[in-house]
Structures are given as C-alpha cells and as structure tokens.
Amino acid sequence: MLGGTEKVTGLMKAPQIDNYLGFMEISGTDMLNAFKRHVEHMGIEIKHEKVQNILNMGDYFGINAGTNIYEAKTIILATGHGKAKYMHGEKEYLGKGVGYCATCDGPLYKNKPVALISENEEGEEEANYLSEICSEVYYLPMYQGNYKLNDKVKLIKEKAEAIEGNEMKANLLRTTNNELKVDAVFIVRNVIPIGQLIEGLEIEEGSIKIDKNMAASMTGVFACGDCTGKPYQIAKAVGDGSTAALSAVKYLDLQNMK
Amino acid sequence: MLGGTEKVTGLMKAPQIDNYLGFMEISGTDMLNAFKRHVEHMGIEIKHEKVQNILNMGDYFGINAGTNIYEAKTIILATGHGKAKYMHGEKEYLGKGVGYCATCDGPLYKNKPVALISENEEGEEEANYLSEICSEVYYLPMYQGNYKLNDKVKLIKEKAEAIEGNEMKANLLRTTNNELKVDAVFIVRNVIPIGQLIEGLEIEEGSIKIDKNMAASMTGVFACGDCTGKPYQIAKAVGDGSTAALSAVKYLDLQNMK
C-alpha cells in the first residue's frame, strides 16, 4: 500500500463521524487510527511514499514512487477526490520545467532557481531538500501552517497565477504581486491529477470510469473511493475497496491460470 | 426499517469477520450488535415485521407487512441474497392456495387442513398461530432446530416436492414419502423472491438491477446489499446502503420541490 501521509486526507480533520456503520460519535482521527490498526493487524504494510507515476508495461505496471520503483501485476487506485485544476501553463510546460516530484527531478536544477507550490506540509520537506541543491528556492504554500523551512528557502505567501516561458521551457512563475524567475516549478498536490498519474485511463465527469466490479478502462487497473466519483463517503469507499480487492485477486488468479 | 428477525441473516452465524474495515477478529453476533447499537443511537426504529408485498400506487408505495400497512414515498430494498428457487407448483397456485403470510391469509382457511414449509424458526410461530384456526397443520422445516410447536401441529421432517391441485386451486402437497391433503400451503423463506415482493422491477442475473446511484428500474425504488448482486460482502452492503440512503433523500428533496 503506497501513499503520502494521512495528513492530506479530509478524514483526519473531521470532528465527528456518525455515518460509517458500527462506529458512532467518533472523530476522524480515531476512525483513521482504528483503520490503521486493522490494516497493520492484517499484516499489510503501508509505505509512505507518494506515487508520482504509473507506467503500463504490458504484462506489469511500473510504479514510480519518488526514489523507489515498484512492479505490480495489478493496481488498485484509491487516490481520493482530486479537486485540483491545472494551473495556467502547467500542462504546457509539464516535463519542460514543471514537475511534481522535487526528490526525483530536483538534481536536474542544480544551482538554478526553482519554485515549489504546495497544497500541504509535505512540500516543506521537499523545499528543504531543494535548498541543498538549487541556488534559490521559493516556497508558495496553499495552506495555513507553521512552515518549517530552512533559512535558504524563501517563503512567498502569494497565489501562484501562471507558469510562463519560451517555446522550449518554463522560465517564470507569475504570482499575485511578483514575477519569479525560475528554471523549474514543482507542484505538490494533495491528489495528483489522475491523467498525470497514469496515462490512458477513461475519465467520466472528472472521476475514474469504473464498472460494477470496480475495473477501470485499462486491463489490470481497478479503482475505488472518492477518485471514482460521488458520493464522497467513507462507507462507499470502504465497500468499493472491498469489491476492488476481490476483483484484483480474481484478475491475478486468471492471469496465473494462463 | 422493516425486517424479519436477524436470525435469518448469515452474519449472525459467522464465527469471525476480518474484512470490514475498522473491526478485526470480531464475531458476526458482535458485529451485528455493534450495528444495532449504532442504528438505535441514531434514533432509527427497527420494526420486526416481515414485509410481504409492496404495491406501487403511483405517487407512493403501499407496504404490506403482515397485519400492518405502511405508506412510503420511497423504498430502499435491502433484502439480502435470495437463493430461493420457486417450488414446483408454487407460482401456478400463488393466491390460489399458496401464500407467504400465514398471519394474513390464515383466517381464510378456518377449519381446513394447511401445510407450512419454513426455512427458519419464524415459521414455528406462524404454525402455532395457524393451529388455532385450522383443522390440521403440517409443519415442514427446512432447517435444524428445536421446533417449538403446539401439540396440534404435526411435524413432518420431509422435503416438500410439489404443490398440486385442480384448475381452480391447490389441494395437495407432495413430499418425499407422503401426499398431504391440504387447502393451503404457506412458505416462509429467509428471503422473499423479489418478483413476489414488488412487481415489475428489472432483474439482472438474479439480482435487482441498479445504476451507480443504487436506483432500481422503478422510480422511487432503491436497493443495496446482497440483493443487488455479488460480491456478497458486508463492506459493500454498508457502502451501497450509504449511497442508496443519500439517493433516496435526494429523490425526496426533488419530489418536495415539485
């Protein structure tokens, strides 16, 4: 099980949850802890590594999780509800100065100025990492927090408005009141846009299109939870997760019989 | 919330359940009790009345639950997984000597011989009730138990094979070794066949056909849980139940706005 920290889930912030059958008047944090205890008890390892990209290699998937690469025969996507809209210029300069993983791509910008826009605290660590490599690091948080940043990181409490550049690559991040000259813009989102995570999945009304067995449009890929659409409910996510797991096991069984 | 006793659910008999997120190494009985506590805590009344039939009255539904009739603007079916096959002759003589509710139809057979075939203990009470009205009551249990029956009820531990009769009505129950001359045959099943519960619902592979919002093919009717098909899992039933409830509320809101 690969995922970022649970800090990015809305569940942790819920003061009280009453509509997951079996638990009543429970806080989101307590529920999350009960879920984690259960997962640990079942011997399932959670790796706090954020998956940046999944490649369909035909008979297996290559999973790029920062510094590690994993291989898997089947994938269950449970990435949550991504509200993210692409920034102006983001798609245009993706791979040409725009990236989602500072740890992976940071070294490409040694002694260059870079900016990091982050929706959550995970970005702070990445900004500190970049500050050891890059000449200049601008940190633009999209959340309230204590911002534990190195002295070398410049905190810019402004809204990032557009990524601009020339025909070859991005070279500027336009903010509310500034123009930051940078060679790279990293964006840390709570939820990576699905299209960026894995290419070629059919999307319906902004969510991963699934059939009633939770199979996505790509063979071997299943999905569950908020990334498959409304209603955004714990009970639905858990139920669909159960179905997705059974479907994935069935898929593996069929593969093994071939 | 209308339903028979929980004795008929498989959940109660499960020695250990590990795949409903949040609970681990829990018995079916303990899980059922946790669910019941939650339901009570939320102020939802459970009426242990088995629904025999639902009639679509256009702008509302009439729910026949034995001695009581209820009205509702929307219905959520959560009847569980019905394995029942119709008995030979059952459909043919339905309403002509074959019935599913002894309490409702028993009085029609005053001083007549009747048989009651039951998949669970609920039938015992019904047989005892019939014994106060009818001349002869044969009880054919399809389960192992202590059979708490009146002296007037004759226990027949044989398999019911066919209901036979003339063109007008049923008059005979054929069992493995016997021919019982009766004026009525009552059948108490764990799960009433959907087609008998509510007429005109679209069925797909033996289950109620639903869309992703848990809406069945009839306006105002929603369904969730094992009656909507595989996988037969608690987590899926709970998740789909949550979606069905939200859909039903949305439906009511739209109705009220008209």
Boltz contact constraints between the chains, C-beta under 6 A:
constraints:
  - contact:
      token1: [A, 21]
      token2: [B, 35]
      max_distance: 6.0
  - contact:
      token1: [A, 21]
      token2: [B, 38]
      max_distance: 6.0
  - contact:
      token1: [A, 21]
      token2: [B, 238]
      max_distance: 6.0
  - contact:
      token1: [A, 22]
      token2: [B, 34]
      max_distance: 6.0
  - contact:
      token1: [A, 22]
      token2: [B, 35]
      max_distance: 6.0
  - contact:
      token1: [A, 22]
      token2: [B, 38]
      max_distance: 6.0
  - contact:
      token1: [A, 24]
      token2: [B, 38]
      max_distance: 6.0
  - contact:
      token1: [A, 24]
      token2: [B, 41]
      max_distance: 6.0
  - contact:
      token1: [A, 34]
      token2: [B, 22]
      max_distance: 6.0
  - contact:
      token1: [A, 35]
      token2: [B, 21]
      max_distance: 6.0
  - contact:
      token1: [A, 35]
      token2: [B, 22]
      max_distance: 6.0
  - contact:
      token1: [A, 38]
      token2: [B, 21]
      max_distance: 6.0
  - contact:
      token1: [A, 38]
      token2: [B, 22]
      max_distance: 6.0
  - contact:
      token1: [A, 38]
      token2: [B, 24]
      max_distance: 6.0
  - contact:
      token1: [A, 41]
      token2: [B, 24]
      max_distance: 6.0
  - contact:
      token1: [A, 231]
      token2: [B, 243]
      max_distance: 6.0
  - contact:
      token1: [A, 231]
      token2: [B, 246]
      max_distance: 6.0
  - contact:
      token1: [A, 233]
      token2: [B, 242]
      max_distance: 6.0
  - contact:
      token1: [A, 235]
      token2: [B, 238]
      max_distance: 6.0
  - contact:
      token1: [A, 235]
      token2: [B, 239]
      max_distance: 6.0
  - contact:
      token1: [A, 235]
      token2: [B, 242]
      max_distance: 6.0
  - contact:
      token1: [A, 236]
      token2: [B, 239]
      max_distance: 6.0
  - contact:
      token1: [A, 236]
      token2: [B, 242]
      max_distance: 6.0
  - contact:
      token1: [A, 236]
      token2: [B, 243]
      max_distance: 6.0
  - contact:
      token1: [A, 238]
      token2: [B, 21]
      max_distance: 6.0
  - contact:
      token1: [A, 238]
      token2: [B, 235]
      max_distance: 6.0
  - contact:
      token1: [A, 238]
      token2: [B, 239]
      max_distance: 6.0
  - contact:
      token1: [A, 239]
      token2: [B, 235]
      max_distance: 6.0
  - contact:
      token1: [A, 239]
      token2: [B, 236]
      max_distance: 6.0
  - contact:
      token1: [A, 239]
      token2: [B, 238]
      max_distance: 6.0
  - contact:
      token1: [A, 239]
      token2: [B, 239]
      max_distance: 6.0
  - contact:
      token1: [A, 240]
      token2: [B, 239]
      max_distance: 6.0
  - contact:
      token1: [A, 242]
      token2: [B, 233]
      max_distance: 6.0
  - contact:
      token1: [A, 242]
      token2: [B, 235]
      max_distance: 6.0
  - contact:
      token1: [A, 242]
      token2: [B, 236]
      max_distance: 6.0
  - contact:
      token1: [A, 243]
      token2: [B, 231]
      max_distance: 6.0
  - contact:
      token1: [A, 243]
      token2: [B, 236]
      max_distance: 6.0
  - contact:
      token1: [A, 246]
      token2: [B, 231]
      max_distance: 6.0
